[in-house]
Amino acid sequence: MASLGRVVHAVADLEGAVGLFRDLLGGRVVSTGAAVDGNHWVELAWGGPGRLRLLEGTHAGIAEWIGDRPG
């Protein structure tokens, strides 16, 4: 049996993404942090065990991959 505990979503605008997933879609922030490479993240949860981590695309490789898309 397999399970999916976390989905990571790279976004260009972290605050805008938090506004969507927390404020509009009812998620609650369960943790925040910053990676060594400078990317900040916010992890959200809903009623079940799964989590959504929003990753700010500031690292050059992630920012290039996102391009001009919001996420």
mmJSON file of the N, C-alpha and C atoms, coordinates in Angstrom:
{"data_MODEL":{"atom_site":{
"group_PDB":["ATOM","ATOM","ATOM","ATOM","ATOM","ATOM","ATOM","ATOM","ATOM","ATOM","ATOM","ATOM","ATOM","ATOM","ATOM","ATOM","ATOM","ATOM","ATOM","ATOM","ATOM","ATOM","ATOM","ATOM","ATOM","ATOM","ATOM","ATOM","ATOM","ATOM","ATOM","ATOM","ATOM","ATOM","ATOM","ATOM","ATOM","ATOM","ATOM","ATOM","ATOM","ATOM","ATOM","ATOM","ATOM","ATOM","ATOM","ATOM","ATOM","ATOM","ATOM","ATOM","ATOM","ATOM","ATOM","ATOM","ATOM","ATOM","ATOM","ATOM","ATOM","ATOM","ATOM","ATOM","ATOM","ATOM","ATOM","ATOM","ATOM","ATOM","ATOM","ATOM","ATOM","ATOM","ATOM","ATOM","ATOM","ATOM","ATOM","ATOM","ATOM","ATOM","ATOM","ATOM","ATOM","ATOM","ATOM","ATOM","ATOM","ATOM","ATOM","ATOM","ATOM","ATOM","ATOM","ATOM","ATOM","ATOM","ATOM","ATOM","ATOM","ATOM","ATOM","ATOM","ATOM","ATOM","ATOM","ATOM","ATOM","ATOM","ATOM","ATOM","ATOM","ATOM","ATOM","ATOM","ATOM","ATOM","ATOM","ATOM","ATOM","ATOM","ATOM","ATOM","ATOM","ATOM","ATOM","ATOM","ATOM","ATOM","ATOM","ATOM","ATOM","ATOM","ATOM","ATOM","ATOM","ATOM","ATOM","ATOM","ATOM","ATOM","ATOM","ATOM","ATOM","ATOM","ATOM","ATOM","ATOM","ATOM","ATOM","ATOM","ATOM","ATOM","ATOM","ATOM","ATOM","ATOM","ATOM","ATOM","ATOM","ATOM","ATOM","ATOM","ATOM","ATOM","ATOM","ATOM","ATOM","ATOM","ATOM","ATOM","ATOM","ATOM","ATOM","ATOM","ATOM","ATOM","ATOM","ATOM","ATOM","ATOM","ATOM","ATOM","ATOM","ATOM","ATOM","ATOM","ATOM","ATOM","ATOM","ATOM","ATOM","ATOM","ATOM","ATOM","ATOM","ATOM","ATOM","ATOM","ATOM","ATOM","ATOM","ATOM","ATOM","ATOM","ATOM","ATOM","ATOM","ATOM","ATOM","ATOM","ATOM"],
"id":[1,2,3,4,5,6,7,8,9,10,11,12,13,14,15,16,17,18,19,20,21,22,23,24,25,26,27,28,29,30,31,32,33,34,35,36,37,38,39,40,41,42,43,44,45,46,47,48,49,50,51,52,53,54,55,56,57,58,59,60,61,62,63,64,65,66,67,68,69,70,71,72,73,74,75,76,77,78,79,80,81,82,83,84,85,86,87,88,89,90,91,92,93,94,95,96,97,98,99,100,101,102,103,104,105,106,107,108,109,110,111,112,113,114,115,116,117,118,119,120,121,122,123,124,125,126,127,128,129,130,131,132,133,134,135,136,137,138,139,140,141,142,143,144,145,146,147,148,149,150,151,152,153,154,155,156,157,158,159,160,161,162,163,164,165,166,167,168,169,170,171,172,173,174,175,176,177,178,179,180,181,182,183,184,185,186,187,188,189,190,191,192,193,194,195,196,197,198,199,200,201,202,203,204,205,206,207,208,209,210,211,212,213],
"type_symbol":["N","C","C","N","C","C","N","C","C","N","C","C","N","C","C","N","C","C","N","C","C","N","C","C","N","C","C","N","C","C","N","C","C","N","C","C","N","C","C","N","C","C","N","C","C","N","C","C","N","C","C","N","C","C","N","C","C","N","C","C","N","C","C","N","C","C","N","C","C","N","C","C","N","C","C","N","C","C","N","C","C","N","C","C","N","C","C","N","C","C","N","C","C","N","C","C","N","C","C","N","C","C","N","C","C","N","C","C","N","C","C","N","C","C","N","C","C","N","C","C","N","C","C","N","C","C","N","C","C","N","C","C","N","C","C","N","C","C","N","C","C","N","C","C","N","C","C","N","C","C","N","C","C","N","C","C","N","C","C","N","C","C","N","C","C","N","C","C","N","C","C","N","C","C","N","C","C","N","C","C","N","C","C","N","C","C","N","C","C","N","C","C","N","C","C","N","C","C","N","C","C","N","C","C","N","C","C","N","C","C","N","C","C"],
"label_atom_id":["N","CA","C","N","CA","C","N","CA","C","N","CA","C","N","CA","C","N","CA","C","N","CA","C","N","CA","C","N","CA","C","N","CA","C","N","CA","C","N","CA","C","N","CA","C","N","CA","C","N","CA","C","N","CA","C","N","CA","C","N","CA","C","N","CA","C","N","CA","C","N","CA","C","N","CA","C","N","CA","C","N","CA","C","N","CA","C","N","CA","C","N","CA","C","N","CA","C","N","CA","C","N","CA","C","N","CA","C","N","CA","C","N","CA","C","N","CA","C","N","CA","C","N","CA","C","N","CA","C","N","CA","C","N","CA","C","N","CA","C","N","CA","C","N","CA","C","N","CA","C","N","CA","C","N","CA","C","N","CA","C","N","CA","C","N","CA","C","N","CA","C","N","CA","C","N","CA","C","N","CA","C","N","CA","C","N","CA","C","N","CA","C","N","CA","C","N","CA","C","N","CA","C","N","CA","C","N","CA","C","N","CA","C","N","CA","C","N","CA","C","N","CA","C","N","CA","C","N","CA","C","N","CA","C","N","CA","C","N","CA","C","N","CA","C","N","CA","C"],
"label_alt_id":[null,null,null,null,null,null,null,null,null,null,null,null,null,null,null,null,null,null,null,null,null,null,null,null,null,null,null,null,null,null,null,null,null,null,null,null,null,null,null,null,null,null,null,null,null,null,null,null,null,null,null,null,null,null,null,null,null,null,null,null,null,null,null,null,null,null,null,null,null,null,null,null,null,null,null,null,null,null,null,null,null,null,null,null,null,null,null,null,null,null,null,null,null,null,null,null,null,null,null,null,null,null,null,null,null,null,null,null,null,null,null,null,null,null,null,null,null,null,null,null,null,null,null,null,null,null,null,null,null,null,null,null,null,null,null,null,null,null,null,null,null,null,null,null,null,null,null,null,null,null,null,null,null,null,null,null,null,null,null,null,null,null,null,null,null,null,null,null,null,null,null,null,null,null,null,null,null,null,null,null,null,null,null,null,null,null,null,null,null,null,null,null,null,null,null,null,null,null,null,null,null,null,null,null,null,null,null,null,null,null,null,null,null],
"label_comp_id":["MET","MET","MET","ALA","ALA","ALA","SER","SER","SER","LEU","LEU","LEU","GLY","GLY","GLY","ARG","ARG","ARG","VAL","VAL","VAL","VAL","VAL","VAL","HIS","HIS","HIS","ALA","ALA","ALA","VAL","VAL","VAL","ALA","ALA","ALA","ASP","ASP","ASP","LEU","LEU","LEU","GLU","GLU","GLU","GLY","GLY","GLY","ALA","ALA","ALA","VAL","VAL","VAL","GLY","GLY","GLY","LEU","LEU","LEU","PHE","PHE","PHE","ARG","ARG","ARG","ASP","ASP","ASP","LEU","LEU","LEU","LEU","LEU","LEU","GLY","GLY","GLY","GLY","GLY","GLY","ARG","ARG","ARG","VAL","VAL","VAL","VAL","VAL","VAL","SER","SER","SER","THR","THR","THR","GLY","GLY","GLY","ALA","ALA","ALA","ALA","ALA","ALA","VAL","VAL","VAL","ASP","ASP","ASP","GLY","GLY","GLY","ASN","ASN","ASN","HIS","HIS","HIS","TRP","TRP","TRP","VAL","VAL","VAL","GLU","GLU","GLU","LEU","LEU","LEU","ALA","ALA","ALA","TRP","TRP","TRP","GLY","GLY","GLY","GLY","GLY","GLY","PRO","PRO","PRO","GLY","GLY","GLY","ARG","ARG","ARG","LEU","LEU","LEU","ARG","ARG","ARG","LEU","LEU","LEU","LEU","LEU","LEU","GLU","GLU","GLU","GLY","GLY","GLY","THR","THR","THR","HIS","HIS","HIS","ALA","ALA","ALA","GLY","GLY","GLY","ILE","ILE","ILE","ALA","ALA","ALA","GLU","GLU","GLU","TRP","TRP","TRP","ILE","ILE","ILE","GLY","GLY","GLY","ASP","ASP","ASP","ARG","ARG","ARG","PRO","PRO","PRO","GLY","GLY","GLY"],
"label_asym_id":["A","A","A","A","A","A","A","A","A","A","A","A","A","A","A","A","A","A","A","A","A","A","A","A","A","A","A","A","A","A","A","A","A","A","A","A","A","A","A","A","A","A","A","A","A","A","A","A","A","A","A","A","A","A","A","A","A","A","A","A","A","A","A","A","A","A","A","A","A","A","A","A","A","A","A","A","A","A","A","A","A","A","A","A","A","A","A","A","A","A","A","A","A","A","A","A","A","A","A","A","A","A","A","A","A","A","A","A","A","A","A","A","A","A","A","A","A","A","A","A","A","A","A","A","A","A","A","A","A","A","A","A","A","A","A","A","A","A","A","A","A","A","A","A","A","A","A","A","A","A","A","A","A","A","A","A","A","A","A","A","A","A","A","A","A","A","A","A","A","A","A","A","A","A","A","A","A","A","A","A","A","A","A","A","A","A","A","A","A","A","A","A","A","A","A","A","A","A","A","A","A","A","A","A","A","A","A","A","A","A","A","A","A"],
"label_entity_id":["1","1","1","1","1","1","1","1","1","1","1","1","1","1","1","1","1","1","1","1","1","1","1","1","1","1","1","1","1","1","1","1","1","1","1","1","1","1","1","1","1","1","1","1","1","1","1","1","1","1","1","1","1","1","1","1","1","1","1","1","1","1","1","1","1","1","1","1","1","1","1","1","1","1","1","1","1","1","1","1","1","1","1","1","1","1","1","1","1","1","1","1","1","1","1","1","1","1","1","1","1","1","1","1","1","1","1","1","1","1","1","1","1","1","1","1","1","1","1","1","1","1","1","1","1","1","1","1","1","1","1","1","1","1","1","1","1","1","1","1","1","1","1","1","1","1","1","1","1","1","1","1","1","1","1","1","1","1","1","1","1","1","1","1","1","1","1","1","1","1","1","1","1","1","1","1","1","1","1","1","1","1","1","1","1","1","1","1","1","1","1","1","1","1","1","1","1","1","1","1","1","1","1","1","1","1","1","1","1","1","1","1","1"],
"label_seq_id":[1,1,1,2,2,2,3,3,3,4,4,4,5,5,5,6,6,6,7,7,7,8,8,8,9,9,9,10,10,10,11,11,11,12,12,12,13,13,13,14,14,14,15,15,15,16,16,16,17,17,17,18,18,18,19,19,19,20,20,20,21,21,21,22,22,22,23,23,23,24,24,24,25,25,25,26,26,26,27,27,27,28,28,28,29,29,29,30,30,30,31,31,31,32,32,32,33,33,33,34,34,34,35,35,35,36,36,36,37,37,37,38,38,38,39,39,39,40,40,40,41,41,41,42,42,42,43,43,43,44,44,44,45,45,45,46,46,46,47,47,47,48,48,48,49,49,49,50,50,50,51,51,51,52,52,52,53,53,53,54,54,54,55,55,55,56,56,56,57,57,57,58,58,58,59,59,59,60,60,60,61,61,61,62,62,62,63,63,63,64,64,64,65,65,65,66,66,66,67,67,67,68,68,68,69,69,69,70,70,70,71,71,71],
"pdbx_PDB_ins_code":[null,null,null,null,null,null,null,null,null,null,null,null,null,null,null,null,null,null,null,null,null,null,null,null,null,null,null,null,null,null,null,null,null,null,null,null,null,null,null,null,null,null,null,null,null,null,null,null,null,null,null,null,null,null,null,null,null,null,null,null,null,null,null,null,null,null,null,null,null,null,null,null,null,null,null,null,null,null,null,null,null,null,null,null,null,null,null,null,null,null,null,null,null,null,null,null,null,null,null,null,null,null,null,null,null,null,null,null,null,null,null,null,null,null,null,null,null,null,null,null,null,null,null,null,null,null,null,null,null,null,null,null,null,null,null,null,null,null,null,null,null,null,null,null,null,null,null,null,null,null,null,null,null,null,null,null,null,null,null,null,null,null,null,null,null,null,null,null,null,null,null,null,null,null,null,null,null,null,null,null,null,null,null,null,null,null,null,null,null,null,null,null,null,null,null,null,null,null,null,null,null,null,null,null,null,null,null,null,null,null,null,null,null],
"Cartn_x":[0.847,0.0,0.902,0.532,1.291,0.452,1.145,0.43,1.2,0.526,1.119,0.976,2.098,2.058,2.181,2.842,3.062,3.231,2.627,2.827,3.551,4.596,5.327,4.996,4.566,4.142,5.039,5.868,6.748,5.93,6.058,5.28,6.18,5.788,6.539,6.214,4.979,4.519,4.002,4.85,4.492,3.285,3.266,2.137,0.828,0.88,-0.32,-0.826,0.104,-0.278,-0.85,-0.25,-0.784,-2.191,-2.388,-3.715,-4.748,-4.373,-5.296,-5.578,-4.524,-4.709,-5.151,-4.775,-5.196,-6.529,-6.566,-7.735,-8.934,-8.714,-9.831,-10.216,-9.205,-9.48,-9.459,-9.275,-9.453,-8.337,-7.139,-6.016,-5.53,-4.815,-4.213,-2.715,-1.98,-0.525,-0.059,0.725,1.234,2.733,3.439,4.861,5.354,6.443,7.097,8.6,9.348,10.786,11.5,12.817,13.655,14.719,14.954,15.992,17.336,18.396,19.747,19.933,19.258,19.421,18.621,17.923,17.199,15.721,15.238,13.813,13.023,12.009,11.104,9.931,9.336,8.193,7.182,5.951,4.838,4.128,3.884,3.189,1.791,0.818,-0.586,-1.196,-2.246,-2.966,-4.464,-5.19,-6.642,-7.013,-8.161,-8.618,-7.882,-7.297,-6.648,-5.151,-4.457,-3.032,-2.133,-2.611,-1.778,-1.453,-0.353,0.093,0.427,0.337,0.75,1.837,3.012,4.097,4.228,4.059,4.253,5.695,6.436,7.854,8.079,8.633,8.929,10.091,9.899,10.91,11.969,12.77,13.829,15.155,15.384,16.611,16.636,17.781,17.893,17.284,17.555,17.027,15.516,14.95,13.492,12.846,13.423,12.882,12.89,13.944,14.02,12.953,12.737,11.736,10.328,10.045,8.728,8.545,9.602,9.506,8.533,7.68,6.716,5.363,5.295,4.059,3.934,2.735,2.585,2.998,2.953,3.326,2.995],
"Cartn_y":[-1.157,0.0,1.232,2.235,3.482,4.628,5.678,6.877,8.105,9.197,10.463,11.412,11.723,12.54,14.025,14.407,15.824,16.066,17.145,17.645,18.972,19.178,20.439,21.184,22.424,23.254,24.488,24.612,25.779,26.94,28.101,29.275,30.502,31.428,32.673,33.665,33.643,34.594,33.804,33.651,32.837,33.412,34.697,35.302,35.159,35.325,35.141,33.709,32.739,31.33,30.985,31.528,31.302,31.877,33.055,33.657,32.756,32.107,31.207,29.952,29.257,27.965,28.067,29.137,29.308,30.048,31.228,32.093,31.636,31.303,30.938,29.463,28.582,27.146,26.525,27.337,26.884,26.058,26.102,25.385,26.109,25.387,26.041,25.847,26.886,26.832,25.991,24.935,24.065,24.241,24.792,25.079,26.002,26.688,27.561,27.399,27.81,27.717,28.207,28.056,28.445,27.382,27.032,26.063,26.779,26.006,26.549,27.383,27.019,27.734,29.028,29.39,30.648,30.566,29.415,29.266,29.17,30.005,29.951,29.053,28.463,27.608,27.744,27.409,27.369,26.05,25.306,24.03,24.169,23.709,23.803,22.419,22.352,21.095,21.366,20.317,20.324,19.203,18.611,17.626,16.305,15.864,14.558,14.618,13.539,13.47,14.156,14.417,14.999,16.469,16.906,18.289,18.869,20.19,20.927,21.896,21.773,22.717,23.648,24.936,25.97,26.434,26.306,26.616,27.847,28.887,30.124,29.874,30.173,29.892,30.965,31.191,32.197,31.603,30.327,29.681,29.724,29.989,30.195,29.049,27.809,26.666,26.582,26.817,26.754,27.95,29.13,30.334,30.189,29.603,29.401,28.418,27.362,26.373,26.974,27.828,28.471,29.455,30.205,31.185,32.295,32.662,33.74,33.212,31.933,31.34,31.618,31.69,31.941,30.749,29.568,28.383,27.138],
"Cartn_z":[0.0,0.0,0.0,-0.765,-0.843,-0.301,0.106,0.548,0.083,-0.004,-0.406,0.777,1.424,2.63,2.378,1.267,1.021,-0.477,-0.939,-2.293,-2.155,-2.955,-2.946,-4.23,-4.076,-5.202,-5.238,-6.265,-6.424,-6.98,-6.346,-6.741,-6.844,-7.695,-7.85,-6.735,-6.255,-5.229,-4.033,-3.021,-1.856,-1.122,-0.883,-0.149,-0.924,-2.234,-3.046,-2.986,-3.027,-2.955,-1.585,-0.528,0.821,0.909,0.34,0.335,-0.331,-1.412,-2.106,-1.273,-0.869,-0.215,1.242,1.933,3.327,3.397,2.829,2.998,2.17,0.923,0.053,0.182,0.287,0.298,1.693,2.733,4.102,4.717,4.147,4.745,5.996,6.847,8.011,7.948,8.269,8.241,9.413,9.116,10.171,10.392,9.404,9.586,8.481,8.783,7.817,7.994,6.996,7.128,5.895,5.928,4.806,4.607,3.373,3.041,2.958,2.948,2.872,1.606,0.524,-0.743,-0.812,0.253,0.298,0.002,-0.416,-0.693,0.607,0.729,1.874,1.52,2.536,2.312,3.44,3.086,4.04,3.803,4.875,4.746,5.328,4.56,4.958,5.099,5.913,6.13,6.121,5.837,5.94,6.898,6.806,7.773,7.798,6.69,6.64,6.905,6.641,6.945,5.909,4.713,3.662,3.915,3.318,3.466,2.099,2.004,0.817,1.24,0.642,0.918,-0.27,-0.003,-1.015,-0.922,-2.006,-2.047,-2.906,-2.294,-3.017,-3.964,-5.231,-6.239,-6.361,-5.321,-5.393,-5.842,-5.62,-6.073,-7.601,-8.181,-9.632,-10.436,-10.051,-10.796,-10.736,-9.572,-9.426,-10.111,-9.942,-10.581,-12.097,-12.645,-14.088,-14.544,-13.759,-14.106,-14.079,-13.079,-12.989,-14.142,-14.466,-15.548,-15.178,-16.119,-15.846,-15.383,-15.079,-14.569,-13.071,-12.526,-11.095,-10.238,-10.814,-10.042,-10.777],
"occupancy":[1.0,1.0,1.0,1.0,1.0,1.0,1.0,1.0,1.0,1.0,1.0,1.0,1.0,1.0,1.0,1.0,1.0,1.0,1.0,1.0,1.0,1.0,1.0,1.0,1.0,1.0,1.0,1.0,1.0,1.0,1.0,1.0,1.0,1.0,1.0,1.0,1.0,1.0,1.0,1.0,1.0,1.0,1.0,1.0,1.0,1.0,1.0,1.0,1.0,1.0,1.0,1.0,1.0,1.0,1.0,1.0,1.0,1.0,1.0,1.0,1.0,1.0,1.0,1.0,1.0,1.0,1.0,1.0,1.0,1.0,1.0,1.0,1.0,1.0,1.0,1.0,1.0,1.0,1.0,1.0,1.0,1.0,1.0,1.0,1.0,1.0,1.0,1.0,1.0,1.0,1.0,1.0,1.0,1.0,1.0,1.0,1.0,1.0,1.0,1.0,1.0,1.0,1.0,1.0,1.0,1.0,1.0,1.0,1.0,1.0,1.0,1.0,1.0,1.0,1.0,1.0,1.0,1.0,1.0,1.0,1.0,1.0,1.0,1.0,1.0,1.0,1.0,1.0,1.0,1.0,1.0,1.0,1.0,1.0,1.0,1.0,1.0,1.0,1.0,1.0,1.0,1.0,1.0,1.0,1.0,1.0,1.0,1.0,1.0,1.0,1.0,1.0,1.0,1.0,1.0,1.0,1.0,1.0,1.0,1.0,1.0,1.0,1.0,1.0,1.0,1.0,1.0,1.0,1.0,1.0,1.0,1.0,1.0,1.0,1.0,1.0,1.0,1.0,1.0,1.0,1.0,1.0,1.0,1.0,1.0,1.0,1.0,1.0,1.0,1.0,1.0,1.0,1.0,1.0,1.0,1.0,1.0,1.0,1.0,1.0,1.0,1.0,1.0,1.0,1.0,1.0,1.0,1.0,1.0,1.0,1.0,1.0,1.0],
"B_iso_or_equiv":[0.0,0.0,0.0,0.0,0.0,0.0,0.0,0.0,0.0,0.0,0.0,0.0,0.0,0.0,0.0,0.0,0.0,0.0,0.0,0.0,0.0,0.0,0.0,0.0,0.0,0.0,0.0,0.0,0.0,0.0,0.0,0.0,0.0,0.0,0.0,0.0,0.0,0.0,0.0,0.0,0.0,0.0,0.0,0.0,0.0,0.0,0.0,0.0,0.0,0.0,0.0,0.0,0.0,0.0,0.0,0.0,0.0,0.0,0.0,0.0,0.0,0.0,0.0,0.0,0.0,0.0,0.0,0.0,0.0,0.0,0.0,0.0,0.0,0.0,0.0,0.0,0.0,0.0,0.0,0.0,0.0,0.0,0.0,0.0,0.0,0.0,0.0,0.0,0.0,0.0,0.0,0.0,0.0,0.0,0.0,0.0,0.0,0.0,0.0,0.0,0.0,0.0,0.0,0.0,0.0,0.0,0.0,0.0,0.0,0.0,0.0,0.0,0.0,0.0,0.0,0.0,0.0,0.0,0.0,0.0,0.0,0.0,0.0,0.0,0.0,0.0,0.0,0.0,0.0,0.0,0.0,0.0,0.0,0.0,0.0,0.0,0.0,0.0,0.0,0.0,0.0,0.0,0.0,0.0,0.0,0.0,0.0,0.0,0.0,0.0,0.0,0.0,0.0,0.0,0.0,0.0,0.0,0.0,0.0,0.0,0.0,0.0,0.0,0.0,0.0,0.0,0.0,0.0,0.0,0.0,0.0,0.0,0.0,0.0,0.0,0.0,0.0,0.0,0.0,0.0,0.0,0.0,0.0,0.0,0.0,0.0,0.0,0.0,0.0,0.0,0.0,0.0,0.0,0.0,0.0,0.0,0.0,0.0,0.0,0.0,0.0,0.0,0.0,0.0,0.0,0.0,0.0,0.0,0.0,0.0,0.0,0.0,0.0],
"pdbx_formal_charge":[null,null,null,null,null,null,null,null,null,null,null,null,null,null,null,null,null,null,null,null,null,null,null,null,null,null,null,null,null,null,null,null,null,null,null,null,null,null,null,null,null,null,null,null,null,null,null,null,null,null,null,null,null,null,null,null,null,null,null,null,null,null,null,null,null,null,null,null,null,null,null,null,null,null,null,null,null,null,null,null,null,null,null,null,null,null,null,null,null,null,null,null,null,null,null,null,null,null,null,null,null,null,null,null,null,null,null,null,null,null,null,null,null,null,null,null,null,null,null,null,null,null,null,null,null,null,null,null,null,null,null,null,null,null,null,null,null,null,null,null,null,null,null,null,null,null,null,null,null,null,null,null,null,null,null,null,null,null,null,null,null,null,null,null,null,null,null,null,null,null,null,null,null,null,null,null,null,null,null,null,null,null,null,null,null,null,null,null,null,null,null,null,null,null,null,null,null,null,null,null,null,null,null,null,null,null,null,null,null,null,null,null,null],
"auth_seq_id":[1,1,1,2,2,2,3,3,3,4,4,4,5,5,5,6,6,6,7,7,7,8,8,8,9,9,9,10,10,10,11,11,11,12,12,12,13,13,13,14,14,14,15,15,15,16,16,16,17,17,17,18,18,18,19,19,19,20,20,20,21,21,21,22,22,22,23,23,23,24,24,24,25,25,25,26,26,26,27,27,27,28,28,28,29,29,29,30,30,30,31,31,31,32,32,32,33,33,33,34,34,34,35,35,35,36,36,36,37,37,37,38,38,38,39,39,39,40,40,40,41,41,41,42,42,42,43,43,43,44,44,44,45,45,45,46,46,46,47,47,47,48,48,48,49,49,49,50,50,50,51,51,51,52,52,52,53,53,53,54,54,54,55,55,55,56,56,56,57,57,57,58,58,58,59,59,59,60,60,60,61,61,61,62,62,62,63,63,63,64,64,64,65,65,65,66,66,66,67,67,67,68,68,68,69,69,69,70,70,70,71,71,71],
"auth_comp_id":["MET","MET","MET","ALA","ALA","ALA","SER","SER","SER","LEU","LEU","LEU","GLY","GLY","GLY","ARG","ARG","ARG","VAL","VAL","VAL","VAL","VAL","VAL","HIS","HIS","HIS","ALA","ALA","ALA","VAL","VAL","VAL","ALA","ALA","ALA","ASP","ASP","ASP","LEU","LEU","LEU","GLU","GLU","GLU","GLY","GLY","GLY","ALA","ALA","ALA","VAL","VAL","VAL","GLY","GLY","GLY","LEU","LEU","LEU","PHE","PHE","PHE","ARG","ARG","ARG","ASP","ASP","ASP","LEU","LEU","LEU","LEU","LEU","LEU","GLY","GLY","GLY","GLY","GLY","GLY","ARG","ARG","ARG","VAL","VAL","VAL","VAL","VAL","VAL","SER","SER","SER","THR","THR","THR","GLY","GLY","GLY","ALA","ALA","ALA","ALA","ALA","ALA","VAL","VAL","VAL","ASP","ASP","ASP","GLY","GLY","GLY","ASN","ASN","ASN","HIS","HIS","HIS","TRP","TRP","TRP","VAL","VAL","VAL","GLU","GLU","GLU","LEU","LEU","LEU","ALA","ALA","ALA","TRP","TRP","TRP","GLY","GLY","GLY","GLY","GLY","GLY","PRO","PRO","PRO","GLY","GLY","GLY","ARG","ARG","ARG","LEU","LEU","LEU","ARG","ARG","ARG","LEU","LEU","LEU","LEU","LEU","LEU","GLU","GLU","GLU","GLY","GLY","GLY","THR","THR","THR","HIS","HIS","HIS","ALA","ALA","ALA","GLY","GLY","GLY","ILE","ILE","ILE","ALA","ALA","ALA","GLU","GLU","GLU","TRP","TRP","TRP","ILE","ILE","ILE","GLY","GLY","GLY","ASP","ASP","ASP","ARG","ARG","ARG","PRO","PRO","PRO","GLY","GLY","GLY"],
"auth_asym_id":["A","A","A","A","A","A","A","A","A","A","A","A","A","A","A","A","A","A","A","A","A","A","A","A","A","A","A","A","A","A","A","A","A","A","A","A","A","A","A","A","A","A","A","A","A","A","A","A","A","A","A","A","A","A","A","A","A","A","A","A","A","A","A","A","A","A","A","A","A","A","A","A","A","A","A","A","A","A","A","A","A","A","A","A","A","A","A","A","A","A","A","A","A","A","A","A","A","A","A","A","A","A","A","A","A","A","A","A","A","A","A","A","A","A","A","A","A","A","A","A","A","A","A","A","A","A","A","A","A","A","A","A","A","A","A","A","A","A","A","A","A","A","A","A","A","A","A","A","A","A","A","A","A","A","A","A","A","A","A","A","A","A","A","A","A","A","A","A","A","A","A","A","A","A","A","A","A","A","A","A","A","A","A","A","A","A","A","A","A","A","A","A","A","A","A","A","A","A","A","A","A","A","A","A","A","A","A","A","A","A","A","A","A"],
"auth_atom_id":["N","CA","C","N","CA","C","N","CA","C","N","CA","C","N","CA","C","N","CA","C","N","CA","C","N","CA","C","N","CA","C","N","CA","C","N","CA","C","N","CA","C","N","CA","C","N","CA","C","N","CA","C","N","CA","C","N","CA","C","N","CA","C","N","CA","C","N","CA","C","N","CA","C","N","CA","C","N","CA","C","N","CA","C","N","CA","C","N","CA","C","N","CA","C","N","CA","C","N","CA","C","N","CA","C","N","CA","C","N","CA","C","N","CA","C","N","CA","C","N","CA","C","N","CA","C","N","CA","C","N","CA","C","N","CA","C","N","CA","C","N","CA","C","N","CA","C","N","CA","C","N","CA","C","N","CA","C","N","CA","C","N","CA","C","N","CA","C","N","CA","C","N","CA","C","N","CA","C","N","CA","C","N","CA","C","N","CA","C","N","CA","C","N","CA","C","N","CA","C","N","CA","C","N","CA","C","N","CA","C","N","CA","C","N","CA","C","N","CA","C","N","CA","C","N","CA","C","N","CA","C","N","CA","C","N","CA","C","N","CA","C","N","CA","C","N","CA","C"],
"pdbx_PDB_model_num":[1,1,1,1,1,1,1,1,1,1,1,1,1,1,1,1,1,1,1,1,1,1,1,1,1,1,1,1,1,1,1,1,1,1,1,1,1,1,1,1,1,1,1,1,1,1,1,1,1,1,1,1,1,1,1,1,1,1,1,1,1,1,1,1,1,1,1,1,1,1,1,1,1,1,1,1,1,1,1,1,1,1,1,1,1,1,1,1,1,1,1,1,1,1,1,1,1,1,1,1,1,1,1,1,1,1,1,1,1,1,1,1,1,1,1,1,1,1,1,1,1,1,1,1,1,1,1,1,1,1,1,1,1,1,1,1,1,1,1,1,1,1,1,1,1,1,1,1,1,1,1,1,1,1,1,1,1,1,1,1,1,1,1,1,1,1,1,1,1,1,1,1,1,1,1,1,1,1,1,1,1,1,1,1,1,1,1,1,1,1,1,1,1,1,1,1,1,1,1,1,1,1,1,1,1,1,1,1,1,1,1,1,1]
}}}
